[in-house]
Amino acid sequence: MQIIENSKVKEKVYLEKLENGLTVMIIPKKGMKKKYMIWGTNYGSNENVFIVPEENTETKVPNGVAHFLEHKLFEQENGTNSLDTLTALGVDANAFTTNDMTAYLFGCTDNFYPAMDELMDYVQNPYFTDENVEKEKGIIGQEIMMYDDSPDWKVYLNAMQILYHNHPMKIDVVGTIDSINKIDKEVLNKCYNTFYNLSNMAIVVCGDFEAEDMLGEIKKRLKDSKSSGEIQTFYPEEPESIVKEKIEEEMEVSRPMYTIAIKVKPTEDHKEMVKRDIGIQILLELLIGKSSRLYKQLYDEGIISGGISGDYEFSENYAHILISGKSNKPEEVYDKIKKEINIQKQEGISQNEFSRIKKKLYGEYVKDYNDIENIANMFLSNYFLGINSFDYLEQIDAIDVEYLTQVLNDVFKEEKMVISIVKNKV
C-alpha cells in the first residue's frame, strides 16, 4: 500500500488502488474507540448528461436521479431496509447526496464488522422494481415539499438561481416533483451501473485498525467487478456573468435571512484549488469574522445580532463564495460588505491581521484531525476533487499577503455579487 504521511499532524494514510478500480484509504488511529467507514461514488446531482464507457451517444437523465438512487439502495429484496438493520446494530448510519458525490457511512464503537457487512452488501446489490420506484416517488415528493418550505434551503437555492445561467448548480439536489416522476427503474439501473462502478468509487476507513488487515476485510466483501473506462460528463456552457443581482421571497420567518454569493471562475489546477480555498477562508475571516471591524460595526449598530457565516464551494466546473446570516436590514448588510471589500482593496491587507488569521486557520486544520468523521469525510471529498487533504497543511505556508491581495482583487468583484433574501410575509 502507498503510505502518505504528514509529520505536522503525525498522521498516515494507507492508499491502495485495487485491480477493479476501487480506491481504498485507511487512516489508523491507535487507541481510538470509535470507528468510521464511508463509501462514496464520484456522482452527484450535477451529473445529468454523460456518455457511458464503451458507448458513443450521450445519455440525459432527469434531475434528482443521484439522490433517488441514494434512497433506493437501502431497500432490500427480502423486504428489509438496511438503514433499519444498521440502526438495530447500534451504529450511527446515514447517507447523503451533494452536487458532486453520493456517500454511505456509519460510525460505531461496537459491531463494526457486522455493520460493514451490511453497508458493503446494500451498496453493491441494488433492488429496483416498477412498484418500489413508484412508491419512492411519493416519499421523495414529500421531501421536496419539505425543502420548498425551508427558508434556510430556499435562500441558498434562490442565490444559485440568480448566480448561474445554465449550470446544474441552480437545480435542487433532490430534483422537482416533475423531474422525479420521469425516473423509472431503467434510468436507475443505467445510472447505477455507470457511476457505481468500483473504478468511480472510494472507501475511507478511520479507527484503530491495522491497514493491511482492514484492506483484506474490504477485499473479501467486494463482488467481482472489472474497472470500467472513463465516464464522460458534460455541463452546459456557463457565462462568467451573473443572471441578476437580487432576488426576494416571502416565507414564514421570524427575521429576514440573506445569502450573498460571489461567482468565481473555476480552476482545474488542483494546487491552485487548495491555495485559493485557503486564501478565501482567510479573506472571509478578515472581512466578516467576529474580530473584524465590519462585524463590530454591524453588531454595534444593531443591524445583526448573531454571526455571519462565510463559505467557499468549488469543483473543477463551478465555484462561488457564500456569506449568510439574519438581519432586519439585509440590503444594508450587503452594501456594507461591498464597501468593506473596496476599503480592503484600497488600504491593503494588514500583515498583523493576516498572520493572526493564518495561525488561527492552521490551528483549525490541525484540530480537524482529532475527529475521525471529519478526517474520513475530508479525505473522501477531496479525493474526488483530485486533492490530497494533507496539501492544506503544506500549502498554507505558501500563502502570503501578496497572494491574498491577488485573490481579493481577482475574486471579490462587485459585478459578480448577488443577494438572495427571504423575508416574512406582509
C-alpha beads as a LAMMPS data file, in Angstrom:
LAMMPS data file: protein, C-alpha beads

426 atoms
425 bonds

1 atom types
1 bond types

-500.0 500.0 xlo xhi
-500.0 500.0 ylo yhi
-500.0 500.0 zlo zhi

Masses

1 110.0

Atoms # bond

1 1 1 0.000 0.000 0.000
2 1 1 1.108 3.545 -0.709
3 1 1 1.759 5.438 2.533
4 1 1 1.052 9.166 2.535
5 1 1 2.362 10.792 5.695
6 1 1 2.239 14.237 7.226
7 1 1 4.686 14.942 10.023
8 1 1 2.886 18.108 11.167
9 1 1 -0.159 16.196 12.403
10 1 1 1.636 12.839 12.714
11 1 1 -0.962 11.108 10.536
12 1 1 -0.613 8.388 7.906
13 1 1 -2.987 7.414 5.130
14 1 1 -2.588 3.992 3.564
15 1 1 -3.862 4.153 -0.004
16 1 1 -4.481 1.257 -2.389
17 1 1 -5.945 1.289 -5.891
18 1 1 -7.365 -2.192 -6.429
19 1 1 -7.375 -4.019 -9.773
20 1 1 -11.127 -3.478 -10.019
21 1 1 -10.508 0.298 -9.846
22 1 1 -11.729 0.915 -6.284
23 1 1 -9.609 3.310 -4.217
24 1 1 -9.265 2.394 -0.541
25 1 1 -7.887 4.813 2.060
26 1 1 -7.216 3.571 5.582
27 1 1 -6.339 6.039 8.341
28 1 1 -5.218 4.252 11.530
29 1 1 -5.971 5.998 14.845
30 1 1 -4.310 3.999 17.603
31 1 1 -6.258 3.864 20.849
32 1 1 -9.387 5.419 19.330
33 1 1 -12.534 3.558 20.428
34 1 1 -14.786 4.919 17.701
35 1 1 -14.579 3.538 14.181
36 1 1 -15.909 5.094 10.997
37 1 1 -16.427 3.989 7.420
38 1 1 -17.627 5.972 4.409
39 1 1 -18.098 4.642 0.875
40 1 1 -18.633 7.232 -1.816
41 1 1 -19.159 7.463 -5.536
42 1 1 -17.994 10.380 -7.641
43 1 1 -21.579 11.049 -8.680
44 1 1 -23.873 13.830 -7.572
45 1 1 -26.845 15.821 -8.749
46 1 1 -24.804 17.761 -11.327
47 1 1 -24.083 14.686 -13.466
48 1 1 -27.184 14.575 -15.643
49 1 1 -25.579 14.366 -19.088
50 1 1 -22.920 11.722 -19.695
51 1 1 -21.543 9.079 -22.050
52 1 1 -21.351 5.568 -20.647
53 1 1 -17.948 3.894 -21.180
54 1 1 -17.895 1.926 -24.463
55 1 1 -20.919 3.860 -25.761
56 1 1 -20.833 6.750 -28.234
57 1 1 -24.094 8.568 -27.595
58 1 1 -24.982 10.970 -24.798
59 1 1 -27.380 9.899 -22.070
60 1 1 -29.503 12.604 -20.437
61 1 1 -31.418 11.765 -17.266
62 1 1 -33.981 13.702 -15.183
63 1 1 -32.866 15.936 -12.320
64 1 1 -32.696 14.198 -8.952
65 1 1 -31.555 10.704 -10.024
66 1 1 -28.432 10.637 -7.819
67 1 1 -30.496 11.438 -4.718
68 1 1 -33.219 8.980 -5.778
69 1 1 -30.576 6.227 -6.057
70 1 1 -29.291 7.038 -2.585
71 1 1 -32.797 6.448 -1.191
72 1 1 -33.379 3.236 -3.140
73 1 1 -30.156 1.438 -2.211
74 1 1 -31.349 0.891 1.354
75 1 1 -34.341 -1.200 0.231
76 1 1 -33.585 -4.922 0.043
77 1 1 -35.254 -7.694 -1.955
78 1 1 -36.175 -9.584 1.234
79 1 1 -38.296 -6.613 2.371
80 1 1 -35.845 -5.228 4.923
81 1 1 -34.344 -1.745 4.970
82 1 1 -30.585 -1.595 5.502
83 1 1 -30.799 1.628 7.477
84 1 1 -33.068 -0.147 9.979
85 1 1 -30.677 -3.115 10.069
86 1 1 -27.727 -0.851 10.809
87 1 1 -29.640 1.062 13.489
88 1 1 -30.540 -2.243 15.160
89 1 1 -26.808 -2.997 15.380
90 1 1 -26.378 0.164 17.433
91 1 1 -24.383 2.062 14.835
92 1 1 -24.940 5.614 13.649
93 1 1 -25.631 5.169 9.924
94 1 1 -26.533 7.668 7.236
95 1 1 -26.147 8.622 3.581
96 1 1 -26.079 11.883 1.663
97 1 1 -26.058 13.290 -1.854
98 1 1 -24.411 16.557 -2.851
99 1 1 -23.893 18.243 -6.208
100 1 1 -20.705 16.212 -6.697
101 1 1 -20.903 12.935 -4.779
102 1 1 -23.068 10.361 -3.023
103 1 1 -21.860 8.617 0.130
104 1 1 -22.955 5.876 2.545
105 1 1 -21.496 5.794 6.037
106 1 1 -21.620 4.602 9.611
107 1 1 -19.760 5.191 12.855
108 1 1 -19.680 2.990 15.945
109 1 1 -17.714 1.659 18.886
110 1 1 -19.098 -1.900 18.631
111 1 1 -20.385 -4.168 15.844
112 1 1 -18.116 -2.594 13.234
113 1 1 -17.757 -5.735 11.094
114 1 1 -21.460 -6.689 11.048
115 1 1 -22.211 -3.086 10.048
116 1 1 -19.512 -3.256 7.396
117 1 1 -21.131 -6.455 6.068
118 1 1 -24.453 -4.682 5.725
119 1 1 -23.122 -1.467 4.156
120 1 1 -20.971 -3.250 1.599
121 1 1 -23.834 -5.584 0.764
122 1 1 -26.536 -2.994 0.123
123 1 1 -24.292 -0.642 -1.862
124 1 1 -23.368 -3.496 -4.219
125 1 1 -26.829 -5.046 -4.560
126 1 1 -29.491 -2.599 -5.753
127 1 1 -33.091 -3.757 -5.936
128 1 1 -35.323 -1.781 -8.289
129 1 1 -38.851 -2.738 -9.328
130 1 1 -41.582 -0.732 -11.007
131 1 1 -43.566 -0.862 -7.778
132 1 1 -40.855 0.230 -5.341
133 1 1 -39.697 3.030 -7.660
134 1 1 -43.246 4.427 -7.847
135 1 1 -43.597 4.164 -4.068
136 1 1 -40.342 6.084 -3.586
137 1 1 -41.592 8.957 -5.747
138 1 1 -44.205 9.706 -3.105
139 1 1 -41.617 9.672 -0.295
140 1 1 -39.172 11.906 -2.175
141 1 1 -42.031 14.144 -3.272
142 1 1 -42.748 14.846 0.412
143 1 1 -39.050 15.594 0.953
144 1 1 -39.102 18.050 -1.975
145 1 1 -42.098 19.856 -0.463
146 1 1 -40.304 19.959 2.892
147 1 1 -37.281 21.633 1.257
148 1 1 -39.598 24.043 -0.560
149 1 1 -40.915 25.107 2.853
150 1 1 -37.428 25.522 4.368
151 1 1 -36.275 29.170 4.420
152 1 1 -32.646 28.114 5.021
153 1 1 -32.634 25.989 1.865
154 1 1 -34.716 28.424 -0.191
155 1 1 -32.454 31.414 0.475
156 1 1 -29.449 29.361 -0.725
157 1 1 -31.143 27.837 -3.764
158 1 1 -32.511 31.214 -4.861
159 1 1 -28.969 32.599 -4.721
160 1 1 -27.867 29.812 -7.067
161 1 1 -30.769 30.649 -9.388
162 1 1 -29.528 34.194 -9.968
163 1 1 -25.812 33.353 -9.823
164 1 1 -25.821 30.720 -12.598
165 1 1 -27.369 30.933 -16.059
166 1 1 -27.133 27.268 -17.133
167 1 1 -25.001 25.273 -14.695
168 1 1 -26.826 22.494 -12.788
169 1 1 -25.762 24.129 -9.502
170 1 1 -29.004 26.094 -9.883
171 1 1 -31.003 22.838 -9.738
172 1 1 -32.143 21.394 -6.419
173 1 1 -30.186 18.238 -5.482
174 1 1 -33.465 16.368 -4.867
175 1 1 -34.966 17.447 -8.212
176 1 1 -38.565 18.562 -8.632
177 1 1 -41.892 16.736 -8.492
178 1 1 -41.979 16.785 -12.314
179 1 1 -38.409 15.540 -12.767
180 1 1 -38.633 12.628 -10.318
181 1 1 -41.879 11.479 -11.973
182 1 1 -39.783 10.788 -15.099
183 1 1 -37.480 8.402 -13.216
184 1 1 -38.011 4.665 -13.716
185 1 1 -36.056 1.513 -12.912
186 1 1 -34.296 1.583 -16.311
187 1 1 -32.929 5.073 -15.581
188 1 1 -31.839 3.983 -12.089
189 1 1 -30.121 0.858 -13.404
190 1 1 -28.259 2.801 -16.081
191 1 1 -27.017 5.427 -13.633
192 1 1 -26.131 2.800 -11.019
193 1 1 -24.196 0.650 -13.500
194 1 1 -22.375 3.713 -14.823
195 1 1 -21.484 5.636 -11.686
196 1 1 -21.407 2.856 -9.079
197 1 1 -18.680 1.005 -10.960
198 1 1 -15.887 0.476 -8.420
199 1 1 -13.459 2.496 -10.547
200 1 1 -15.630 5.565 -9.854
201 1 1 -15.782 4.933 -6.086
202 1 1 -13.637 5.222 -2.979
203 1 1 -13.776 3.863 0.575
204 1 1 -12.253 5.592 3.601
205 1 1 -11.963 3.803 6.951
206 1 1 -10.690 5.512 10.088
207 1 1 -10.101 3.966 13.520
208 1 1 -7.858 1.615 15.457
209 1 1 -7.071 -0.789 12.589
210 1 1 -4.046 -2.432 11.037
211 1 1 -4.047 -1.197 7.459
212 1 1 -3.253 -4.499 5.744
213 1 1 -5.830 -6.382 7.810
214 1 1 -8.536 -3.827 7.023
215 1 1 -7.683 -3.925 3.322
216 1 1 -8.158 -7.704 3.408
217 1 1 -11.547 -7.309 5.133
218 1 1 -12.696 -4.903 2.438
219 1 1 -11.445 -7.080 -0.430
220 1 1 -13.291 -10.176 0.727
221 1 1 -16.582 -8.272 0.842
222 1 1 -16.303 -6.942 -2.732
223 1 1 -18.181 -8.523 -5.602
224 1 1 -16.216 -9.464 -8.709
225 1 1 -16.022 -6.406 -10.894
226 1 1 -13.897 -5.044 -13.703
227 1 1 -12.721 -1.474 -13.875
228 1 1 -14.763 0.500 -16.408
229 1 1 -13.432 3.110 -18.771
230 1 1 -13.675 6.839 -18.207
231 1 1 -17.159 8.290 -17.771
232 1 1 -17.544 11.432 -19.855
233 1 1 -19.733 14.045 -18.163
234 1 1 -20.972 17.241 -19.790
235 1 1 -22.035 20.612 -18.437
236 1 1 -23.708 23.453 -20.331
237 1 1 -21.585 26.463 -21.205
238 1 1 -21.730 28.950 -18.349
239 1 1 -21.074 32.679 -18.811
240 1 1 -18.869 34.428 -16.260
241 1 1 -21.628 36.981 -15.628
242 1 1 -24.444 36.687 -13.082
243 1 1 -28.135 36.420 -14.063
244 1 1 -29.315 39.329 -11.907
245 1 1 -28.213 40.915 -8.662
246 1 1 -31.159 40.426 -6.302
247 1 1 -33.987 38.011 -5.551
248 1 1 -36.563 38.140 -2.748
249 1 1 -39.113 35.653 -1.462
250 1 1 -41.681 35.829 1.310
251 1 1 -41.941 32.930 3.777
252 1 1 -42.769 32.393 7.433
253 1 1 -39.584 33.633 9.149
254 1 1 -39.016 35.409 12.466
255 1 1 -36.280 37.551 10.928
256 1 1 -35.195 38.176 7.318
257 1 1 -32.500 35.802 6.068
258 1 1 -29.934 36.544 3.397
259 1 1 -27.331 34.744 1.315
260 1 1 -24.793 36.846 -0.538
261 1 1 -22.989 34.884 -3.253
262 1 1 -19.952 35.775 -5.345
263 1 1 -19.406 33.939 -8.627
264 1 1 -15.814 32.744 -9.060
265 1 1 -14.135 31.466 -12.203
266 1 1 -13.321 27.789 -11.508
267 1 1 -9.871 26.290 -11.964
268 1 1 -8.803 22.748 -12.879
269 1 1 -5.363 23.263 -11.301
270 1 1 -5.568 21.193 -8.101
271 1 1 -2.703 23.050 -6.391
272 1 1 -4.390 26.383 -7.127
273 1 1 -7.727 24.969 -5.873
274 1 1 -6.183 24.406 -2.446
275 1 1 -4.331 27.736 -2.353
276 1 1 -7.407 29.691 -3.421
277 1 1 -9.592 27.887 -0.877
278 1 1 -7.161 28.805 1.923
279 1 1 -6.885 32.380 0.653
280 1 1 -10.658 32.853 0.518
281 1 1 -11.088 31.390 4.017
282 1 1 -8.557 33.917 5.346
283 1 1 -10.212 36.799 3.479
284 1 1 -13.682 35.875 4.754
285 1 1 -12.384 35.888 8.315
286 1 1 -10.696 39.224 7.658
287 1 1 -13.846 40.762 6.161
288 1 1 -16.724 39.336 8.219
289 1 1 -15.186 37.303 11.063
290 1 1 -16.214 38.102 14.645
291 1 1 -12.979 40.023 15.202
292 1 1 -13.357 42.103 12.013
293 1 1 -14.167 45.814 12.093
294 1 1 -17.216 45.270 9.861
295 1 1 -18.714 42.665 12.192
296 1 1 -18.203 45.004 15.160
297 1 1 -19.811 47.881 13.278
298 1 1 -22.845 45.825 12.192
299 1 1 -23.266 44.447 15.721
300 1 1 -22.890 47.830 17.444
301 1 1 -25.446 49.413 15.088
302 1 1 -27.929 46.588 15.777
303 1 1 -28.018 45.528 12.126
304 1 1 -27.057 41.975 13.117
305 1 1 -27.477 40.136 16.411
306 1 1 -25.879 36.811 15.512
307 1 1 -22.982 35.592 13.443
308 1 1 -22.276 35.911 9.745
309 1 1 -21.148 32.668 8.115
310 1 1 -18.755 32.501 5.191
311 1 1 -18.076 29.519 2.945
312 1 1 -16.467 28.639 -0.369
313 1 1 -17.931 25.869 -2.564
314 1 1 -15.976 24.700 -5.589
315 1 1 -15.130 21.970 -8.071
316 1 1 -13.426 21.897 -11.467
317 1 1 -16.521 23.354 -13.166
318 1 1 -18.077 25.769 -10.642
319 1 1 -17.003 27.977 -7.749
320 1 1 -18.714 30.532 -5.522
321 1 1 -18.384 32.259 -2.170
322 1 1 -21.315 32.332 0.249
323 1 1 -21.972 34.855 3.034
324 1 1 -25.127 34.162 5.048
325 1 1 -26.953 35.380 8.106
326 1 1 -30.064 37.045 9.531
327 1 1 -30.795 40.765 9.693
328 1 1 -33.740 43.154 9.685
329 1 1 -31.739 45.164 7.142
330 1 1 -30.201 42.606 4.759
331 1 1 -29.700 45.158 1.960
332 1 1 -27.668 47.304 4.364
333 1 1 -25.503 44.301 5.288
334 1 1 -24.953 43.709 1.559
335 1 1 -23.992 47.348 0.897
336 1 1 -21.611 47.477 3.864
337 1 1 -19.903 44.227 2.811
338 1 1 -19.345 45.647 -0.691
339 1 1 -17.983 48.841 0.873
340 1 1 -15.663 46.889 3.181
341 1 1 -14.272 44.895 0.243
342 1 1 -13.418 48.150 -1.542
343 1 1 -11.809 49.591 1.606
344 1 1 -9.626 46.491 1.955
345 1 1 -8.573 46.813 -1.675
346 1 1 -7.638 50.464 -1.172
347 1 1 -5.968 50.192 2.246
348 1 1 -4.215 46.904 1.649
349 1 1 -4.185 43.870 3.925
350 1 1 -2.664 44.262 7.384
351 1 1 0.310 41.932 7.874
352 1 1 -0.538 41.540 11.564
353 1 1 -4.187 40.635 10.867
354 1 1 -3.114 38.259 8.114
355 1 1 -0.624 36.469 10.385
356 1 1 -3.155 36.161 13.220
357 1 1 -5.898 34.698 10.995
358 1 1 -3.479 32.379 9.205
359 1 1 -2.326 30.920 12.548
360 1 1 -5.937 30.509 13.637
361 1 1 -6.833 28.708 10.394
362 1 1 -3.817 26.422 10.680
363 1 1 -4.933 25.501 14.195
364 1 1 -8.384 24.622 12.870
365 1 1 -6.832 22.387 10.188
366 1 1 -4.813 20.544 12.843
367 1 1 -7.873 20.231 15.088
368 1 1 -9.793 18.525 12.262
369 1 1 -7.515 15.505 12.670
370 1 1 -8.886 14.859 16.165
371 1 1 -12.255 13.741 14.764
372 1 1 -12.344 10.534 12.744
373 1 1 -15.533 11.515 10.907
374 1 1 -14.002 14.831 9.846
375 1 1 -10.841 13.091 8.659
376 1 1 -12.633 10.433 6.607
377 1 1 -15.191 12.803 5.057
378 1 1 -12.452 15.301 4.227
379 1 1 -10.226 12.736 2.510
380 1 1 -13.125 11.304 0.504
381 1 1 -14.499 14.594 -0.809
382 1 1 -11.009 15.950 -1.532
383 1 1 -10.039 12.727 -3.312
384 1 1 -12.893 13.176 -5.786
385 1 1 -11.614 16.717 -6.399
386 1 1 -8.138 15.366 -7.115
387 1 1 -6.796 16.840 -3.864
388 1 1 -4.750 15.243 -1.082
389 1 1 -6.131 16.652 2.197
390 1 1 -2.610 16.966 3.612
391 1 1 -1.974 19.611 0.922
392 1 1 -3.861 22.157 3.045
393 1 1 -1.284 21.805 5.817
394 1 1 1.527 22.314 3.306
395 1 1 0.015 24.998 1.062
396 1 1 -0.943 27.316 3.926
397 1 1 2.761 28.151 4.276
398 1 1 2.770 29.375 0.656
399 1 1 0.030 31.937 1.335
400 1 1 1.333 35.480 1.833
401 1 1 -0.146 38.994 1.748
402 1 1 0.788 39.359 -1.915
403 1 1 -1.171 36.230 -2.894
404 1 1 -4.090 37.249 -0.665
405 1 1 -4.212 40.678 -2.330
406 1 1 -4.321 38.982 -5.724
407 1 1 -7.276 36.800 -4.655
408 1 1 -9.064 39.807 -3.135
409 1 1 -8.776 41.747 -6.404
410 1 1 -9.452 38.832 -8.774
411 1 1 -12.305 37.140 -6.903
412 1 1 -14.192 39.672 -4.749
413 1 1 -15.731 41.637 -7.617
414 1 1 -18.893 43.675 -7.169
415 1 1 -20.237 42.772 -10.619
416 1 1 -20.090 39.074 -9.642
417 1 1 -22.102 39.513 -6.419
418 1 1 -25.762 38.656 -5.816
419 1 1 -28.065 38.715 -2.801
420 1 1 -30.952 36.385 -2.011
421 1 1 -33.392 37.480 0.708
422 1 1 -36.190 35.555 2.412
423 1 1 -38.383 37.867 4.467
424 1 1 -41.577 37.448 6.446
425 1 1 -44.915 37.614 4.669
426 1 1 -46.505 41.032 4.975

Bonds

1 1 1 2
2 1 2 3
3 1 3 4
4 1 4 5
5 1 5 6
6 1 6 7
7 1 7 8
8 1 8 9
9 1 9 10
10 1 10 11
11 1 11 12
12 1 12 13
13 1 13 14
14 1 14 15
15 1 15 16
16 1 16 17
17 1 17 18
18 1 18 19
19 1 19 20
20 1 20 21
21 1 21 22
22 1 22 23
23 1 23 24
24 1 24 25
25 1 25 26
26 1 26 27
27 1 27 28
28 1 28 29
29 1 29 30
30 1 30 31
31 1 31 32
32 1 32 33
33 1 33 34
34 1 34 35
35 1 35 36
36 1 36 37
37 1 37 38
38 1 38 39
39 1 39 40
40 1 40 41
41 1 41 42
42 1 42 43
43 1 43 44
44 1 44 45
45 1 45 46
46 1 46 47
47 1 47 48
48 1 48 49
49 1 49 50
50 1 50 51
51 1 51 52
52 1 52 53
53 1 53 54
54 1 54 55
55 1 55 56
56 1 56 57
57 1 57 58
58 1 58 59
59 1 59 60
60 1 60 61
61 1 61 62
62 1 62 63
63 1 63 64
64 1 64 65
65 1 65 66
66 1 66 67
67 1 67 68
68 1 68 69
69 1 69 70
70 1 70 71
71 1 71 72
72 1 72 73
73 1 73 74
74 1 74 75
75 1 75 76
76 1 76 77
77 1 77 78
78 1 78 79
79 1 79 80
80 1 80 81
81 1 81 82
82 1 82 83
83 1 83 84
84 1 84 85
85 1 85 86
86 1 86 87
87 1 87 88
88 1 88 89
89 1 89 90
90 1 90 91
91 1 91 92
92 1 92 93
93 1 93 94
94 1 94 95
95 1 95 96
96 1 96 97
97 1 97 98
98 1 98 99
99 1 99 100
100 1 100 101
101 1 101 102
102 1 102 103
103 1 103 104
104 1 104 105
105 1 105 106
106 1 106 107
107 1 107 108
108 1 108 109
109 1 109 110
110 1 110 111
111 1 111 112
112 1 112 113
113 1 113 114
114 1 114 115
115 1 115 116
116 1 116 117
117 1 117 118
118 1 118 119
119 1 119 120
120 1 120 121
121 1 121 122
122 1 122 123
123 1 123 124
124 1 124 125
125 1 125 126
126 1 126 127
127 1 127 128
128 1 128 129
129 1 129 130
130 1 130 131
131 1 131 132
132 1 132 133
133 1 133 134
134 1 134 135
135 1 135 136
136 1 136 137
137 1 137 138
138 1 138 139
139 1 139 140
140 1 140 141
141 1 141 142
142 1 142 143
143 1 143 144
144 1 144 145
145 1 145 146
146 1 146 147
147 1 147 148
148 1 148 149
149 1 149 150
150 1 150 151
151 1 151 152
152 1 152 153
153 1 153 154
154 1 154 155
155 1 155 156
156 1 156 157
157 1 157 158
158 1 158 159
159 1 159 160
160 1 160 161
161 1 161 162
162 1 162 163
163 1 163 164
164 1 164 165
165 1 165 166
166 1 166 167
167 1 167 168
168 1 168 169
169 1 169 170
170 1 170 171
171 1 171 172
172 1 172 173
173 1 173 174
174 1 174 175
175 1 175 176
176 1 176 177
177 1 177 178
178 1 178 179
179 1 179 180
180 1 180 181
181 1 181 182
182 1 182 183
183 1 183 184
184 1 184 185
185 1 185 186
186 1 186 187
187 1 187 188
188 1 188 189
189 1 189 190
190 1 190 191
191 1 191 192
192 1 192 193
193 1 193 194
194 1 194 195
195 1 195 196
196 1 196 197
197 1 197 198
198 1 198 199
199 1 199 200
200 1 200 201
201 1 201 202
202 1 202 203
203 1 203 204
204 1 204 205
205 1 205 206
206 1 206 207
207 1 207 208
208 1 208 209
209 1 209 210
210 1 210 211
211 1 211 212
212 1 212 213
213 1 213 214
214 1 214 215
215 1 215 216
216 1 216 217
217 1 217 218
218 1 218 219
219 1 219 220
220 1 220 221
221 1 221 222
222 1 222 223
223 1 223 224
224 1 224 225
225 1 225 226
226 1 226 227
227 1 227 228
228 1 228 229
229 1 229 230
230 1 230 231
231 1 231 232
232 1 232 233
233 1 233 234
234 1 234 235
235 1 235 236
236 1 236 237
237 1 237 238
238 1 238 239
239 1 239 240
240 1 240 241
241 1 241 242
242 1 242 243
243 1 243 244
244 1 244 245
245 1 245 246
246 1 246 247
247 1 247 248
248 1 248 249
249 1 249 250
250 1 250 251
251 1 251 252
252 1 252 253
253 1 253 254
254 1 254 255
255 1 255 256
256 1 256 257
257 1 257 258
258 1 258 259
259 1 259 260
260 1 260 261
261 1 261 262
262 1 262 263
263 1 263 264
264 1 264 265
265 1 265 266
266 1 266 267
267 1 267 268
268 1 268 269
269 1 269 270
270 1 270 271
271 1 271 272
272 1 272 273
273 1 273 274
274 1 274 275
275 1 275 276
276 1 276 277
277 1 277 278
278 1 278 279
279 1 279 280
280 1 280 281
281 1 281 282
282 1 282 283
283 1 283 284
284 1 284 285
285 1 285 286
286 1 286 287
287 1 287 288
288 1 288 289
289 1 289 290
290 1 290 291
291 1 291 292
292 1 292 293
293 1 293 294
294 1 294 295
295 1 295 296
296 1 296 297
297 1 297 298
298 1 298 299
299 1 299 300
300 1 300 301
301 1 301 302
302 1 302 303
303 1 303 304
304 1 304 305
305 1 305 306
306 1 306 307
307 1 307 308
308 1 308 309
309 1 309 310
310 1 310 311
311 1 311 312
312 1 312 313
313 1 313 314
314 1 314 315
315 1 315 316
316 1 316 317
317 1 317 318
318 1 318 319
319 1 319 320
320 1 320 321
321 1 321 322
322 1 322 323
323 1 323 324
324 1 324 325
325 1 325 326
326 1 326 327
327 1 327 328
328 1 328 329
329 1 329 330
330 1 330 331
331 1 331 332
332 1 332 333
333 1 333 334
334 1 334 335
335 1 335 336
336 1 336 337
337 1 337 338
338 1 338 339
339 1 339 340
340 1 340 341
341 1 341 342
342 1 342 343
343 1 343 344
344 1 344 345
345 1 345 346
346 1 346 347
347 1 347 348
348 1 348 349
349 1 349 350
350 1 350 351
351 1 351 352
352 1 352 353
353 1 353 354
354 1 354 355
355 1 355 356
356 1 356 357
357 1 357 358
358 1 358 359
359 1 359 360
360 1 360 361
361 1 361 362
362 1 362 363
363 1 363 364
364 1 364 365
365 1 365 366
366 1 366 367
367 1 367 368
368 1 368 369
369 1 369 370
370 1 370 371
371 1 371 372
372 1 372 373
373 1 373 374
374 1 374 375
375 1 375 376
376 1 376 377
377 1 377 378
378 1 378 379
379 1 379 380
380 1 380 381
381 1 381 382
382 1 382 383
383 1 383 384
384 1 384 385
385 1 385 386
386 1 386 387
387 1 387 388
388 1 388 389
389 1 389 390
390 1 390 391
391 1 391 392
392 1 392 393
393 1 393 394
394 1 394 395
395 1 395 396
396 1 396 397
397 1 397 398
398 1 398 399
399 1 399 400
400 1 400 401
401 1 401 402
402 1 402 403
403 1 403 404
404 1 404 405
405 1 405 406
406 1 406 407
407 1 407 408
408 1 408 409
409 1 409 410
410 1 410 411
411 1 411 412
412 1 412 413
413 1 413 414
414 1 414 415
415 1 415 416
416 1 416 417
417 1 417 418
418 1 418 419
419 1 419 420
420 1 420 421
421 1 421 422
422 1 422 423
423 1 423 424
424 1 424 425
425 1 425 426
